């Protein structure tokens, strides 16, 4: 399976980002990708009011993303915002194309490092998996990386590849934590992990509010045994990587952590 990670800096205008998604998907498809992953908040970056931008799943922005996926015959995973019934929004991944039309609402909200995502975002409550070309795929979002039980649940639900859009906030030690966590979650689940983050805004001369999680780059594809097989820099980049799902079977035979796990209190 060939996967493309489109690491870019989201604009504040969803139409600008939609154009980027169209251009990057076309290039990824030209290079043979079957799955194209965009960052969390690909619809519009954090640090701006989100309520006025949120759209239902049948709104014009997600409908246009579906059309792009259909046009290029790929699966697209992209971060957007949908309305919540309590007046907040939901941090949603649209998962669409190749016969799949799903969505995942981020379960674990980023109430950390002085930022309170839950002030404006309502949490989701269900994990999501799908099948593409016979391969089980799971999804998670950014801060979810700090919660290994979600990744193990996705693996037990049939995922051998887990896609993680992110907008990883900058700060001391944050790159090291990002790389440690993406490798650890691959090991926890003995699955391929493809984590696509926002690029660092400073690399394209974009200034954002201090403390807002707007990305550091370093998107990565990690093997089921925790090896970084491919990684971007901090700048915008389209990273296209071939992965072999059979490596999951080999890893789970060698290190059967899912089978060996025991309940305890």
N, C-alpha and C positions, 0 to 999 in steps of 0.2 A: 504494500500500500504506500502510495506517495502522498505525503502531507505537506502543505504549505502553511507557514506561519507568517502573517503579514503584520509586522511590527511597525506601527506608525504613531504619530501624535494626533490625537483627535482634535478637530476644530470645535468651536462652540456652535457651529451651524450644522445641523444634521444633513442638509443637502450637500454640503461640501464633503462630509464624510461618506455619504452614499456614493458620490462620484469616485472617491478613493477606493471604496469597496468594489465598485464596478471595474475600475482599471486594474486593481491588484488581482481580482478573481480572473480576469481575462489573461493576465500574464501567468498566473499560477496554472490555469488550465492549459495554456500554450506549452508550459513546461511539464505537463503530464500529471499534475496533482489531481487527486480524486476528492480530497478533503482540504478545505481552506479555512484557517482559523484566524479570526481577528481578535483584537483585545477586548477586555471589559471596557464599557463606556465607549465603544466604537461609534455609537450614535452621537454622543457629545461628551466632552471631557468633564470630569469633576471640577468643582469650583464655581459653577454657575447654577442659577435656580433650575431645578430639574422638572418641577411640576408642570410647567408650561410646555415642556418638550415631550413628555411621556405620551405614548400612543398605545391603544389596544393592539392586540396581536394581529387584528385584521386591518390596522391602520395603513396609511400610505407608505410610511417608511419601511416597516417589515414586509409589506406586500412587494415593494420594489426589490428588496433583498431576495425574496423568493423568486422573483422574475430573473434576477441575475444568476442565481443558482441553477434555475431551469435552463437558461440560455447556454450556460457553459457546462451543464451536466456534471455538477459537483455538489458535494455537501458543504454548506457554509455554516460556521458557528460564529456569531457576532454578538457583542454586548449592546444592549439597548435598555430603555426604561419604559415600563408599563405602569398604568395607574393602579393604585391600591384603593380599596374601599374605605380606608381610614383617612384619606387625604394625603398620605405619603405616596411614594412611588415604589415599584419593585425593580430591583436590579436583575434584569432578565437576560438570559442567553437565548437567542433565537437559533434553533438547530433545524436547518431546512435544506432539502434537495435530495436527489437519488431515492425518492419514495418516502423520505422522512419529513415530518412536519411536527416538531416538538418544541418545547421551551423549558428552561430551568430557571427558577427564581432563587437567587443566592440565599443560602440558608444561614451562613455565619457572617454577620455584619461587622464591619471594621470599626469597632468601638475601642480603639487602641492608639497609642502614640499621640494622644491629644486630639484625635479626630473622632467624631461620633456619627458614623454613617446612619445609625438607627434613628437619628433625629428626623431624617427626611426619607428614609428607605425602610419599608416593611420587609420582614424576613420571609423566605419561602419555607416549605415544610416537606418537600419530597425530592428524592434523588431521581435522576433520569438516565436511562440507557437507550441505545438504539443499535440497529445492525446495518452496516454498510458493506456491500460486497462480501457478505458472510462473516464480517469481523464485528465483534461487539465493541461498542464505543460508549464511554461514559463521559460526563461533563461535570466540571466544578468551576468555581470562580475565586480567584485571588486569595482572600483571607481564609477561604476553605482549606487552603494548603496547610494550615496549622492544626487541622483536625483529622487525624489519620483514620478514624472510624468511618468517615464518609468514603474514603478511597477503598477501604476494604469492603464496604458494602457494595460499591460499584463493581468491584472485581467479582464478588460473590453473585452479583446479578447478571454476570455474563460479559462484563467489559474486559477486554485485553488491551485496549488503548484508552487512555483518559486524557481529554483535552481540557486545558485550564486557561481561559482568557483571564487577563489580570491588568490592573493599573497599580503597580506596586510602588508605594510611596518611597521617596528618597530619605536618606538620613544615615547616620553612622551605623555601620554594620549591616545595612539593609540588603546590599548585594550579596554579602556572605550568607545571610539568612535565606534569601531567595534561592540561591544555589543549593544550600543544604536541604531546604524543604522540598524542592522539586525532586532531588535525588532520594530523599527519605521516603516520600510518598510513592515513588516508583517501587522502592524496595518493600514498603509495607504491603503493597497490593500485587507485587510481582507482575506489573503491567508496564507497557510503554506509557510514558507521560510526555505530552507535548504542551508546554506552557508558553503562551503568547502574551507578552506584556506590551503596554504602551512604551514607545521610545521616550528617551529623556527630552523634554521640551527645550532645554537649553541648546541641544544640538541643532535645532532648527530656529533658534533665536525667538522662541516663544516664552513669554514671562507669565507665570501662574502665581496664584496666591500662596504664600508660605503655609506649609503644613497640609496642603491638599494633596492627596495621593494621585499624582499625574504621570507616574511612570519613571523607570530607570533603564528600560531596555533589557538586554541579556536574555531574550527568549531562548528556550532550550528544548531539545528533544533528548529524553533520557531513556535508557534501556531498562528492561525489567530487573536487571541486576544493579541498577543505580549508576551506570556509566553515562556521562554526558557525551552523546554521539555527535551533536551539532549545536552550535550556539551563535547567536547574533551578538553584535556589539551594542553600544548604547544608542546608536543612530537608527533612523528608519531603514528597514531592510525586509526583503522577501526571502525567507529561509525555506528552501524546498528540500525535503529529506525523504529517503526511502526507508521504510521500516518493515521488518519481517515478523508477522504475527506468530510464527512458529517458535520464535525465541521465548514467547510467554510460556508455552508448554514446557520448554526445556528448563526455564528458570523455576517454574512451579514444581518440577520434578526434583531439581537440585535443592531448592530451598522452599519446602512446602509450608510456609508460614500460615497460609490460609487454612490448610488442612490441620495443622498442628495447634491452632489457636484453641484455648479453653476458656470457658466462662468461669469467673471467680468473683468473690465478694470480699 
